Amino acid sequence: MLRLNYHFIRSFADGRCPSGTWLVIFLSSEPDWALAVRKEIETLISTHNSSLSPFNSEQILLQALAKIPLQAWESKTPSLDLCIRETLRTAQPHTALRKNMGPEFSVGPYTVPSGAFVAYPFYDTSLNPTYYPDPTRWNPARSVDKEDLFLGWGSGKHMCKGQRLATLTMKLMVAYALMRFDLAMVDEQGQRMQKSPVPDWNDFLTCRPKEKCTLKVTERLFPQDYFTGFEANSTS
């Protein structure tokens, strides 16, 4: 058993963005969603691996994940897609900054002079209870009336150009973590937390949890015929 703190798990994610870290934190706090995502990964492995040795090493798992094609990662993980989307909404304290390179213009009651900068914090939309009831709660099953209310990848002409790569990176990270380990968020007494931690949006650099918490990681034990069973399923 390993007990890893928040700073350790951040090493799994891109150092410039806490989203990957928070995806693992939320899944470790919500067993039902973690199980749904794990089942999706198991299905991908069984579908795209027809000849695997018994699972007895990390290398076997890495080989199994490597055989899953990009198209499958992008189209066959609906639960994981919802989890990533909700994580981007709840744990990304980003502020968009743009300079008006054109003439003066107006936005509602505000006038933006030529050469002026405009800043827009994402929380104005992402944590707005009018659009997202109980906005700080991580709930991948929630629905949104208008797609343009989701700003996880930016908006308009300045949408994130690397969103496909970023999404794939998070999916690979989660797939490895959930297949190798059982994850649980625990409090200072080592007891499983009853609800997900809440990101501190005022901590815009690292977005630490507001609560003191620890990620408890337990290595999973697999029978020797674990992947052999996948092989039988994929050929039947």
C-alpha positions in Angstrom: 0.0 0.0 0.0 1.2 3.5 -0.8 0.0 6.7 0.7 0.6 9.6 -1.7 -0.1 13.2 -1.0 -1.3 15.9 -3.3 2.1 17.1 -4.4 3.1 13.5 -5.5 0.0 13.0 -7.6 0.6 16.3 -9.3 3.6 14.7 -11.0 1.2 12.6 -13.0 -0.3 15.7 -14.6 1.0 18.5 -16.8 2.8 20.9 -14.5 1.1 23.9 -16.1 -2.5 22.7 -15.4 -4.1 21.0 -12.5 -6.9 19.4 -14.5 -5.2 16.0 -14.8 -4.5 15.9 -11.1 -8.1 16.9 -10.2 -9.5 14.2 -12.5 -7.7 11.6 -10.5 -8.7 13.2 -7.2 -12.4 13.3 -8.2 -12.4 9.7 -9.4 -10.8 8.6 -6.2 -13.6 10.4 -4.3 -16.4 8.9 -6.4 -16.3 5.1 -6.5 -19.2 4.7 -8.9 -17.7 6.9 -11.5 -14.3 5.3 -11.0 -15.9 1.9 -11.6 -17.7 3.0 -14.7 -14.5 4.4 -16.2 -12.5 1.3 -15.2 -15.1 -0.9 -17.0 -14.6 1.3 -20.2 -10.9 0.8 -20.0 -11.3 -3.0 -19.5 -13.6 -3.1 -22.6 -11.0 -1.3 -24.7 -8.3 -3.6 -23.6 -10.3 -6.7 -24.3 -11.4 -5.4 -27.7 -8.0 -4.5 -29.0 -5.8 -7.1 -27.5 -6.3 -10.6 -28.9 -3.1 -12.2 -27.7 -1.8 -11.1 -24.3 0.3 -13.0 -21.8 -1.0 -13.4 -18.3 -0.9 -10.0 -16.5 2.2 -10.2 -14.2 4.0 -7.0 -14.8 3.6 -3.3 -15.5 5.0 -3.8 -18.9 2.1 -6.0 -19.9 -0.4 -3.3 -18.9 1.5 -0.7 -20.9 1.6 -2.9 -23.9 -2.2 -3.5 -23.7 -2.9 0.2 -23.5 -0.6 1.0 -26.3 -2.5 -1.3 -28.7 -5.7 0.7 -28.3 -6.1 3.0 -31.4 -6.6 6.7 -31.1 -10.1 6.5 -32.6 -11.1 4.2 -29.8 -9.7 6.5 -27.1 -11.6 9.4 -28.6 -14.9 7.7 -29.2 -15.4 4.7 -26.9 -15.1 6.3 -23.4 -18.3 8.2 -22.8 -18.1 8.1 -19.0 -14.5 9.2 -19.0 -15.4 12.0 -21.4 -18.1 13.3 -19.0 -15.6 13.1 -16.1 -13.0 15.1 -18.0 -15.6 17.7 -19.0 -16.8 18.2 -15.4 -13.3 18.4 -14.1 -12.4 21.2 -16.6 -15.5 23.1 -15.4 -14.9 22.7 -11.6 -11.1 22.7 -11.3 -9.7 25.2 -13.8 -9.2 28.7 -12.3 -8.3 30.2 -15.6 -8.7 33.8 -16.7 -8.8 34.7 -20.4 -6.8 37.8 -21.3 -7.2 39.6 -24.6 -5.9 42.9 -26.0 -8.2 45.0 -28.2 -6.1 45.5 -31.3 -8.9 47.1 -33.2 -11.1 50.2 -32.7 -13.0 51.0 -29.5 -16.1 48.8 -29.0 -18.8 48.2 -26.4 -19.9 45.1 -24.5 -23.2 45.8 -22.7 -22.6 48.9 -20.5 -18.8 48.7 -20.9 -16.6 50.4 -23.4 -13.3 48.8 -24.4 -10.8 51.4 -25.8 -8.4 50.4 -28.5 -5.2 48.9 -27.0 -6.9 48.0 -23.7 -6.8 44.6 -22.2 -9.9 42.6 -21.2 -9.8 39.9 -18.6 -12.6 37.3 -18.2 -12.4 34.8 -15.3 -13.9 31.4 -16.2 -15.6 31.1 -12.8 -18.1 33.8 -13.9 -19.6 31.1 -16.1 -18.3 27.8 -14.7 -19.3 28.4 -11.1 -22.5 30.4 -11.9 -25.4 28.7 -10.1 -27.8 30.0 -12.7 -26.2 27.7 -15.3 -24.8 25.0 -12.9 -26.9 24.3 -9.8 -24.7 23.5 -6.8 -21.7 24.6 -8.9 -18.8 23.5 -6.8 -20.1 19.9 -6.7 -18.4 17.5 -9.2 -21.2 15.9 -11.1 -20.4 14.5 -14.5 -24.0 13.5 -15.1 -25.2 17.1 -15.0 -26.6 18.6 -18.2 -26.2 22.1 -19.7 -28.8 23.9 -21.7 -26.4 25.7 -24.0 -23.1 24.2 -25.2 -21.4 27.7 -25.2 -21.7 27.8 -21.4 -18.9 25.3 -21.2 -15.5 27.1 -21.3 -13.2 24.2 -20.5 -11.3 24.5 -23.7 -11.8 28.3 -24.2 -14.2 29.7 -26.7 -14.5 31.4 -30.1 -11.4 31.8 -32.2 -9.1 31.0 -29.3 -10.2 27.5 -28.5 -7.4 25.4 -27.2 -5.4 23.9 -30.2 -4.1 21.1 -28.1 -7.3 19.8 -26.6 -7.2 16.5 -28.3 -3.6 15.8 -27.1 -4.5 17.1 -23.6 -7.6 14.9 -23.5 -5.7 11.8 -24.6 -3.0 12.4 -22.0 -5.5 12.6 -19.2 -7.2 9.4 -20.5 -4.0 7.5 -20.6 -3.0 8.7 -17.1 -6.4 7.7 -15.7 -6.4 4.3 -17.5 -3.0 3.4 -16.1 -3.9 4.6 -12.6 -7.3 2.8 -12.4 -6.0 -0.4 -13.9 -2.9 -0.6 -11.6 -4.4 0.8 -8.4 -7.4 1.2 -6.2 -7.7 4.9 -5.3 -9.4 6.6 -2.4 -9.3 10.1 -0.9 -8.9 10.1 2.8 -8.9 12.7 5.5 -6.2 13.4 8.2 -7.4 10.4 10.2 -7.0 8.1 7.2 -10.8 7.7 6.8 -12.4 7.8 3.4 -13.9 11.2 2.6 -17.7 11.2 2.1 -17.6 13.8 -0.6 -15.1 15.2 -3.2 -12.6 17.9 -2.1 -13.3 21.4 -3.4 -10.7 23.2 -5.5 -9.5 26.5 -4.3 -10.0 28.9 -7.2 -8.1 31.6 -5.4 -5.0 29.4 -5.7 -4.8 30.0 -9.5 -1.3 28.5 -9.9 -1.8 25.1 -8.3 -5.5 25.0 -7.4 -5.0 23.0 -4.2 -7.9 21.4 -2.4 -9.5 23.5 0.3 -9.6 20.5 2.6 -6.6 18.6 4.0 -6.7 15.3 2.2 -4.5 12.5 1.0 -4.7 10.1 -1.9 -4.5 6.5 -0.7 -3.2 4.2 -3.4 -3.4 0.4 -3.1 -1.9 -1.8 -5.8 -4.4 -4.1 -7.3 -3.8 -7.9 -7.3 -4.7 -9.7 -10.5 -5.0 -13.4 -11.1 -2.6 -14.9 -13.5 -5.3 -15.4 -16.1 -6.7 -11.9 -15.9 -5.7 -10.9 -19.5 -6.2 -14.4 -20.7 -9.9 -13.9 -19.9 -9.8 -10.7 -22.0 -8.4 -12.8 -24.9 -11.3 -15.2 -24.7 -13.8 -12.4 -24.6 -12.3 -10.7 -27.6 -12.2 -13.8 -29.8 -15.7 -15.2 -28.9 
